[in-house]
Each structure stands twice: as C-alpha cells, then as structure tokens.
Amino acid sequence: MGRPKQLLPLGDRPVVRYCCESILAAGIGDVAVVVGQEREEIARALHGLAVTVVKNEDRESEMADSVRIGLHALPERYTGVLICLSDHPLTSSETLKTIIHRHSEDPRKILVPVYNGKKGHPTLFPKSAAEEIYSGITLRDIIRRDPGRVRRIDVSDEGVVLDMDTEADYQDILKKKQMQTGG
C-alpha cells in the first residue's frame, strides 16, 4: 500500500492498536507483536497495552520468520498460538474467544475460522504444530502436511475474511467499521 498498514487509522486509533485491543479483550494474556522497520512508531501506538513488541530485523524475510521470532517472545507455558494479522483488523474479540474455547475442547487441532465458506484469519496452532515452523517450513506447509488435524470453525464474523492489502480494501474496512459503530 506504500505505507505501513499497521499505522493506518481505524476509528480513533491505529489499526495495530485496534487489533491488539481486540486480542486483549478476548482474554489473551501473552501477546507478541512482531514488527519490521516501523518498530518505534508501532511501539508508540501500542503504548500502555500489555503486549511485547519484538523486531524482525530481516527486511527480506517471510511471515514464517516473523512467527518464529514471535514464538521466541512467548513464555513456554502456551498451549496454542493465534497468528493474528494486523491487515485483518475487524476480527472481533468474540470470534477470538470462540476459537480459544474450541482449542480448549480439542487442543491438538489447528483451528481455522470460516465465514460463508471462506477460510479466514486468525488461525490457532497448537504448540506442537506451531513449533514445526522451526524446521524451516511455513504455516501453510504445516496446515497442508496433515489436513486431518485441521478443524474449520464456522463463524458469523465477516472480519475474519476482510483483508487490507490495497487502498480499496482499506476504504472498505473503514466503511464496514463505520457501519458496525453506527457513525
């Protein structure tokens, strides 16, 4: 988009703060925010939130590298990890709670939210599956490796499929956010 998506305004705050507030509102206590070159600006945007900001120094890295960095920032006690993307800012805390609840029912499954038949984000990986990323594969590879351990969760939250990759996507998300809040 030519500018850091995480810092675009959504309502009265930056997208990254909006996302982190939803995550924290879902009761998730250990949150690692992996950032690239905008570390200082994003850290300022998250000031006062109980999150850990860690930097991925490699500008040429892939998402799997950021996930590895984020996993290192988490305490060992986690049983699963939600891979939340700041370019899906309208995912609700209620949806996150639903995914977490399903993880407690079947902690060995990879959980993927689905809205109207379309897979979305965030995906929850059990600890053992998340740590497979250290073998040099991607999250997509982990999911494809054993489809039997993937469980789709139907949700009524369109936010799981609303991606913010273009200016038009961003404008659409702003309109939907306005509709949600009635103003």
N, C-alpha and C positions, 0 to 999 in steps of 0.2 A: 504493500500500500504506500510505500515511500515514507512512512513514518511509523514509530513504534505503536503497534496496535494496543499494547497494554496500557498506554498512557492516554488513549483517546477518551474523551468524556462520555460517560453514560449516566444521564441524570446529573447529579451534582458531584460526582466523583469519577476518578479514572476507572477504566474497565478492570484493571488488575485488582484494585481495591474492592470493587463491586463483587468480583469473583471470590476473593478471599473472605469477604464478609459472609457470603452465602455458604462457603465451606465451613467457616467457624460456627455459623448459626445452625448447621447440621450436627454440631457436636463433635466435630473432628478436632482433636487437640494438638496433633503434631503435623504442622503444615510447613513444607519446604517449598519455597518459591525459587525456581531456577531461572536466572536471567542472563542475558548476554551483555552487550555493551552499555545498556541503559541502567546499570545497577544502581547508581546513586539516585537517579530520578525515580526509579521504581521503589527503592527503599524509602524515599521521602513520601511517596504516595501511600505506602503501607505503614507509615509511622503510627505507633500506638496499637497496632494489631499484633496478636501473639503468633507471629509467623517467623520463620528463619529464611533469610534471603541468602542464597548462595549463587556464585557466579560460574558460568560456563565460559572459560577463557578462550575456547577454540571457536572462532567465527565460522569455520568451515564444518563444524560438527553437525550431526544429525540429532533428531529428537531422542534416539536411544542413548546418546551420550549425556544429554541433559537428565534423562531418567536415572542413569547410573549415578550422576552427581547428586541428584535429589535423594536417592535411596541412602547414600552415604551420610546425608544430613539427618536422617531419621533415627530415632532410638531403636535398638534391637527388638523391642517388645512388640512391634507392629505385627498384625496377623494378615493384613492386606493393605494394599495401597491403591488409592484412587488417582488415576492420571487425569488431572483436570487441565483443560486448555483455556487460556485466557481469551482465545478467539471464539469461545462458546459461552459468552457471559450471562445468558439468560437462563441457564440451568438453575432450577430452584433448589433451595435448601431442603424442601420436602422430597424432591426426587433423590437428592443425595442421601437423605435419611432412609428412603426406601431401599436404595442399593446397599447401604450399610446393614440394614435389617436382613436383607436376603443373604448377605455374606455371613451373618451370624447363624443363619439356618443351614447353610452349606458352605463352609469356609474353604473348601478345596476347588470351588468353581471360579472361573473367570466370568465376570458379570458385565454384560453389555446392555445398556438401555436401548429400547427400540420405541420409536414414535411412528405410528401409522405405517408399520412395516419397514421403516428405515432405521438402520443402526446409527447410534449417536455416541455422544461422549457425556460424562467421563466413563471410562472402563475401570472396573475394580479387578486388580490382580491379587490373588492370594500370595502371601510372602514367597512361597516356594516357586511359583510361576514368575513373579516379579524378578526374583534373583537369577532366573535363567538368562536375563539380559546381560549378566556378567560374562557369559560365554561368547559374546560378540554378535549376538543376533538382535533383531528388532522386536518391538512389541507385536507387530503384525506377524512376524515369524512364530512367536510364542503362541499366538492365537491359532495360527494355521497348523502348527505342529500336532496338535491333538484337539480337533474340533469337539470331541466328546466331553471335554472339560469346560466348554463354553456354554454359558446359560444366558439366554436372552431374557430381558425383563421388559415387558410392555409397560410403558409409562404414558401419561396423558400430558406430559410436559414437552411442548414443541422446542423449548430451549436446548434440548439435547442434540438437535439436528441443525440448529441455526448457527452457521459458521460465518466468521467475519474475515474473509480473505480479500475482499475488494471494497472500494468505496461504496458501491451499490449495496453490498451486504451490510456494511456498517449503517447506512441510512435506513435499511430495512429493520435492523435491530433497534435503532433509535425509535422508529415508528411503533414497533411492537412493544417496546418498553413504555412508551407513552400511553399506549392502549391499556397496558397492564395497570398503570398507576392512575389512569383517568385524567391525565393532564399533560 
